Amino acid sequence: MTAADVNRTILAVWRIEQPRLITGLSRMLRDVTLAEDLTQEALVAALEHLPATGVPERPGAWLMATAKRRALDDMRRRSMLARKHEMLMRDLEQEQQAMPDPDAGLDDDIGDELLRLIFTACHPKLSREARAALALKMICGLTTEEIARAFLQPEATIAQRIVRAKRTLSESGLAYETPRGAELSERLASVLEVVYLIFNEGYTAARGDEWLRPQLCNDALRMGRVLTLVAPQEPEAHGLLALMELNASRTAARTDAAGDPILLMDQNRARWDRLQIRRGLSALARAYELGGGPGFYALQAAIVACHARAATPDETDWPRIANLYAELLGLVRSPIIELNRAVAIGMAEGPAAALAIVDGLAGEPALKTYHLLPSVRGDLLYKLGRFAEARSAFELASTLATNTRERELLKRRATEAGGDAPQL
């Protein structure tokens, strides 16, 4: 294995293990910002030393052991109040004695620990935007560029938010905990948003060579289930869980044997997980029972439920989906939601009606680099028989896509469109 291969392996492992490292260290140190810094230092140490020695059998355990040693070193260096220093050192050393295995810091019940970390990152002292950005960086291991893409914001803006948020956490000494009562309700909306974004990143990865990141989806689902237990009367907690369960039910049908994407209308619905669909529909019903039918997550879950209930693509209730997207736009004015509504209208009323909406979104600044805008436009043009224009649209979409699998799919669609007619 070359040094370049080792570095790629280290980066891949670190991205998977990062949330576990941060949660384990945060639990011990009660300092989320320090835990995040030490996790970064462990990565640097791995990149410096492992190309020469090779990747260990358990690289995640190696990273945790390295981060723990750095934590001890840091605590010895720092000038703390004597009581706090003694308390933290005693707690950390006792934990290490009780868990001599380097894997000890990796929680079996990662959902609870991740949830505690998210609640800490979503403290009311931070701005709403900073909470989500900080949690996505620490929990998903997303780069600043990827977070900026998720929020359709400039990268510099997101970087400033993260720096300010980490400074606030560090200076405030905020507790690493899951709140209760009124404080829980105060933070819940931000936590739901972060869990939603984590799931979305796993469901369709913004970057990288794979279209799916199943571990992120599983972590988000686990946290969503915990949230419905922590806040059982919150309809949007059940709405979010329904949305994630219903979307995740299609996982097995979303890629082929090579890992390439299969679009919704081409999926083998026999491979959809019916048990997970039932769980999702049950969570959606509970959201409605609690009065959360018009909520942001429940509305999206209701849209996905329309697909889940359709045995074949032709049975999909596209007029209802279009109406649900219109309701969603009444809650959140978003060009992405409008783009999705256009897709539904295209299926319900025909591609010409949808193309008029899509062309009206061409000037939206937030969609300037959003690859799905030209992708949807290409699909509508193809259906209208305007093949040369469709090919150009798909080619543009492929240049904007940052996920390798998605980019290749768009290139294939451009080739299929051809110059003047579809390729049979």
PyMOL commands that set and color helices and strands:
alter all, ss='L'
color gray80, all
select helices_A, chain A and resi 3-29+32-53+59-77+82-98+102-105+110-121+128-140+144-151+155-172+181-203+214-230+235-248+251-253+264-266+269-271+274-289+296-309+313-315+318-331+335-349+351-360+365-367+372-383+387-400+404-417
alter helices_A, ss='H'
color red, helices_A
deselect
rebuild
show_as cartoon
